[in-house]
Amino acid sequence: MSIWIGKIKGHNADGEYIGTYRAVISKEGHFLFKMTLYFDGITNSNSKPYKKVEFISSNVAVLKRKFRMSLPTKEKEKIVWIKKILN
């Protein structure tokens, strides 16, 4: 079984680092993939857009695009995707 992990750093309007947005895509059944979104902030005082949100699709590329479009930041940086193989 393999999973995809995507990460991107989040910045506010002033350009200050506020935390990391992370997506984990795993296989759900035979034909579906499930993506779970996380936000790891640097402080608890920041309002977190989401702690845990899930999306389901039959295509990994659709989920990757959904992650990019769901980011609340205006600057779209490159997302680093890593494929890990689990036993």
BARO-73984 format. One record per residue: x, y, z of N, C-alpha, C in turn; residue in three letters; residue number from 1. Coordinates in steps of 0.05 Angstrom, whole numbers, plus 5000, padded with zeros to 4 digits. Layout:
REM BARO-73984
+------+------+------+-------+-------+-------+------+------+------+------+------+
| n_xx | n_yy | n_zz | ca_xx | ca_yy | ca_zz | c_xx | c_yy | c_zz | resn | resi |
+------+------+------+-------+-------+-------+------+------+------+------+------+
|    X |    Y |    Z |     X |     Y |     Z |    X |    Y |    Z |  ALA |  NUM |
...
+------+------+------+-------+-------+-------+------+------+------+------+------+
END
This chain:
REM BARO-73984
+------+------+------+-------+-------+-------+------+------+------+------+------+
| n_xx | n_yy | n_zz | ca_xx | ca_yy | ca_zz | c_xx | c_yy | c_zz | resn | resi |
+------+------+------+-------+-------+-------+------+------+------+------+------+
| 5017 | 4977 | 5000 |  5000 |  5000 |  5000 | 5018 | 5025 | 5000 |  MET |    1 |
| 5010 | 5045 | 4985 |  5025 |  5069 |  4984 | 5007 | 5093 | 4991 |  SER |    2 |
| 5020 | 5114 | 5001 |  5006 |  5139 |  5007 | 5022 | 5162 | 4996 |  ILE |    3 |
| 5008 | 5183 | 4990 |  5020 |  5208 |  4980 | 5018 | 5228 | 5003 |  TRP |    4 |
| 5040 | 5243 | 5008 |  5041 |  5264 |  5028 | 5050 | 5290 | 5015 |  ILE |    5 |
| 5033 | 5310 | 5017 |  5039 |  5336 |  5005 | 5041 | 5357 | 5027 |  GLY |    6 |
| 5061 | 5375 | 5024 |  5066 |  5396 |  5044 | 5071 | 5423 | 5030 |  LYS |    7 |
| 5061 | 5444 | 5042 |  5067 |  5471 |  5033 | 5067 | 5490 | 5057 |  ILE |    8 |
| 5085 | 5509 | 5058 |  5086 |  5528 |  5080 | 5065 | 5550 | 5075 |  LYS |    9 |
| 5052 | 5558 | 5097 |  5032 |  5579 |  5096 | 5042 | 5605 | 5107 |  GLY |   10 |
| 5035 | 5627 | 5094 |  5043 |  5654 |  5102 | 5019 | 5671 | 5103 |  HIS |   11 |
| 5019 | 5691 | 5121 |  4996 |  5709 |  5122 | 5001 | 5732 | 5103 |  ASN |   12 |
| 4984 | 5752 | 5103 |  4985 |  5775 |  5084 | 5011 | 5791 | 5087 |  ALA |   13 |
| 5022 | 5791 | 5111 |  5047 |  5806 |  5116 | 5072 | 5790 | 5109 |  ASP |   14 |
| 5069 | 5765 | 5100 |  5091 |  5748 |  5092 | 5103 | 5733 | 5115 |  GLY |   15 |
| 5091 | 5733 | 5138 |  5101 |  5718 |  5161 | 5092 | 5689 | 5160 |  GLU |   16 |
| 5109 | 5671 | 5168 |  5103 |  5642 |  5169 | 5083 | 5637 | 5190 |  TYR |   17 |
| 5061 | 5623 | 5183 |  5040 |  5617 |  5203 | 5037 | 5587 | 5208 |  ILE |   18 |
| 5048 | 5570 | 5191 |  5046 |  5541 |  5195 | 5049 | 5526 | 5169 |  GLY |   19 |
| 5044 | 5500 | 5170 |  5047 |  5483 |  5147 | 5020 | 5469 | 5141 |  THR |   20 |
| 5013 | 5470 | 5116 |  4989 |  5456 |  5106 | 4999 | 5429 | 5096 |  TYR |   21 |
| 4984 | 5407 | 5104 |  4993 |  5380 |  5097 | 4969 | 5364 | 5087 |  ARG |   22 |
| 4973 | 5348 | 5066 |  4952 |  5331 |  5056 | 4963 | 5302 | 5055 |  ALA |   23 |
| 4947 | 5283 | 5063 |  4954 |  5255 |  5062 | 4933 | 5241 | 5045 |  VAL |   24 |
| 4942 | 5228 | 5023 |  4924 |  5214 |  5005 | 4930 | 5184 | 5009 |  ILE |   25 |
| 4909 | 5169 | 5016 |  4912 |  5140 |  5020 | 4890 | 5126 | 5005 |  SER |   26 |
| 4894 | 5100 | 4999 |  4875 |  5085 |  4984 | 4852 | 5076 | 5003 |  LYS |   27 |
| 4827 | 5080 | 4993 |  4803 |  5073 |  5008 | 4787 | 5054 | 4992 |  GLU |   28 |
| 4789 | 5028 | 4997 |  4775 |  5009 |  4981 | 4791 | 5002 | 4956 |  GLY |   29 |
| 4778 | 4991 | 4935 |  4792 |  4983 |  4911 | 4796 | 5006 | 4891 |  HIS |   30 |
| 4777 | 5024 | 4889 |  4778 |  5045 |  4869 | 4779 | 5073 | 4879 |  PHE |   31 |
| 4776 | 5077 | 4905 |  4774 |  5104 |  4915 | 4799 | 5112 | 4931 |  LEU |   32 |
| 4805 | 5138 | 4931 |  4827 |  5149 |  4947 | 4815 | 5170 | 4966 |  PHE |   33 |
| 4826 | 5171 | 4990 |  4816 |  5190 |  5010 | 4839 | 5209 | 5017 |  LYS |   34 |
| 4832 | 5235 | 5016 |  4852 |  5256 |  5023 | 4843 | 5269 | 5049 |  MET |   35 |
| 4862 | 5271 | 5068 |  4857 |  5284 |  5093 | 4875 | 5308 | 5095 |  THR |   36 |
| 4864 | 5332 | 5101 |  4879 |  5357 |  5103 | 4884 | 5364 | 5132 |  LEU |   37 |
| 4908 | 5374 | 5137 |  4916 |  5382 |  5164 | 4929 | 5410 | 5162 |  TYR |   38 |
| 4928 | 5425 | 5184 |  4943 |  5450 |  5187 | 4958 | 5449 | 5213 |  PHE |   39 |
| 4984 | 5451 | 5211 |  5001 |  5451 |  5235 | 5011 | 5479 | 5239 |  ASP |   40 |
| 4998 | 5494 | 5257 |  5005 |  5522 |  5262 | 5028 | 5525 | 5282 |  GLY |   41 |
| 5041 | 5548 | 5282 |  5063 |  5553 |  5301 | 5053 | 5561 | 5328 |  ILE |   42 |
| 5029 | 5573 | 5330 |  5018 |  5581 |  5356 | 4989 | 5572 | 5356 |  THR |   43 |
| 4978 | 5570 | 5380 |  4950 |  5563 |  5382 | 4932 | 5587 | 5379 |  ASN |   44 |
| 4943 | 5612 | 5379 |  4927 |  5635 |  5378 | 4917 | 5641 | 5349 |  SER |   45 |
| 4931 | 5630 | 5329 |  4922 |  5634 |  5301 | 4897 | 5619 | 5296 |  ASN |   46 |
| 4879 | 5631 | 5280 |  4855 |  5616 |  5273 | 4862 | 5596 | 5251 |  SER |   47 |
| 4856 | 5571 | 5256 |  4863 |  5550 |  5237 | 4840 | 5546 | 5217 |  LYS |   48 |
| 4846 | 5547 | 5191 |  4824 |  5543 |  5172 | 4811 | 5516 | 5173 |  PRO |   49 |
| 4827 | 5495 | 5178 |  4816 |  5468 |  5182 | 4836 | 5452 | 5198 |  TYR |   50 |
| 4826 | 5435 | 5215 |  4843 |  5417 |  5229 | 4844 | 5390 | 5215 |  LYS |   51 |
| 4821 | 5381 | 5207 |  4820 |  5355 |  5193 | 4795 | 5356 | 5174 |  LYS |   52 |
| 4800 | 5355 | 5148 |  4779 |  5354 |  5128 | 4786 | 5331 | 5109 |  VAL |   53 |
| 4765 | 5317 | 5100 |  4769 |  5294 |  5083 | 4755 | 5298 | 5056 |  GLU |   54 |
| 4768 | 5289 | 5034 |  4756 |  5288 |  5008 | 4760 | 5260 | 4997 |  PHE |   55 |
| 4742 | 5250 | 4980 |  4744 |  5224 |  4968 | 4740 | 5227 | 4938 |  ILE |   56 |
| 4758 | 5213 | 4922 |  4756 |  5213 |  4893 | 4768 | 5187 | 4883 |  SER |   57 |
| 4764 | 5181 | 4857 |  4776 |  5158 |  4845 | 4802 | 5164 | 4831 |  SER |   58 |
| 4810 | 5189 | 4831 |  4834 |  5197 |  4817 | 4852 | 5213 | 4836 |  ASN |   59 |
| 4878 | 5206 | 4837 |  4897 |  5220 |  4855 | 4902 | 5248 | 4845 |  VAL |   60 |
| 4903 | 5252 | 4818 |  4908 |  5279 |  4807 | 4886 | 5299 | 4815 |  ALA |   61 |
| 4861 | 5289 | 4816 |  4839 |  5307 |  4824 | 4842 | 5315 | 4853 |  VAL |   62 |
| 4851 | 5297 | 4870 |  4855 |  5304 |  4898 | 4878 | 5323 | 4902 |  LEU |   63 |
| 4899 | 5320 | 4887 |  4922 |  5338 |  4888 | 4913 | 5367 | 4880 |  LYS |   64 |
| 4897 | 5368 | 4859 |  4887 |  5394 |  4850 | 4868 | 5406 | 4871 |  ARG |   65 |
| 4852 | 5390 | 4883 |  4833 |  5399 |  4904 | 4849 | 5411 | 4928 |  LYS |   66 |
| 4871 | 5399 | 4935 |  4888 |  5409 |  4957 | 4898 | 5437 | 4950 |  PHE |   67 |
| 4908 | 5440 | 4925 |  4919 |  5466 |  4917 | 4897 | 5487 | 4917 |  ARG |   68 |
| 4873 | 5480 | 4908 |  4851 |  5500 |  4907 | 4839 | 5506 | 4934 |  MET |   69 |
| 4842 | 5488 | 4954 |  4830 |  5492 |  4980 | 4848 | 5509 | 4999 |  SER |   70 |
| 4872 | 5516 | 4990 |  4890 |  5532 |  5007 | 4879 | 5560 | 5010 |  LEU |   71 |
| 4878 | 5571 | 5034 |  4868 |  5598 |  5037 | 4888 | 5620 | 5030 |  PRO |   72 |
| 4913 | 5613 | 5025 |  4933 |  5633 |  5019 | 4930 | 5642 | 4990 |  THR |   73 |
| 4937 | 5667 | 4985 |  4935 |  5677 |  4958 | 4959 | 5669 | 4941 |  LYS |   74 |
| 4982 | 5667 | 4954 |  5006 |  5659 |  4939 | 5006 | 5629 | 4936 |  GLU |   75 |
| 5008 | 5620 | 4912 |  5008 |  5591 |  4907 | 5037 | 5583 | 4901 |  LYS |   76 |
| 5050 | 5571 | 4921 |  5077 |  5561 |  4918 | 5075 | 5532 | 4908 |  GLU |   77 |
| 5098 | 5521 | 4903 |  5100 |  5493 |  4894 | 5095 | 5474 | 4918 |  LYS |   78 |
| 5078 | 5455 | 4913 |  5072 |  5435 |  4934 | 5091 | 5411 | 4930 |  ILE |   79 |
| 5104 | 5403 | 4951 |  5122 |  5380 |  4950 | 5106 | 5354 | 4956 |  VAL |   80 |
| 5105 | 5336 | 4937 |  5091 |  5311 |  4940 | 5111 | 5288 | 4943 |  TRP |   81 |
| 5108 | 5271 | 4964 |  5125 |  5249 |  4969 | 5108 | 5224 | 4970 |  ILE |   82 |
| 5116 | 5203 | 4955 |  5102 |  5178 |  4955 | 5116 | 5159 | 4973 |  LYS |   83 |
| 5102 | 5148 | 4994 |  5113 |  5129 |  5013 | 5099 | 5103 | 5009 |  LYS |   84 |
| 5114 | 5082 | 5010 |  5103 |  5055 |  5008 | 5103 | 5042 | 5035 |  ILE |   85 |
| 5079 | 5034 | 5044 |  5075 |  5021 |  5070 | 5071 | 4991 | 5066 |  LEU |   86 |
| 5079 | 4976 | 5085 |  5074 |  4947 |  5083 | 5049 | 4939 | 5098 |  ASN |   87 |
+------+------+------+-------+-------+-------+------+------+------+------+------+
END
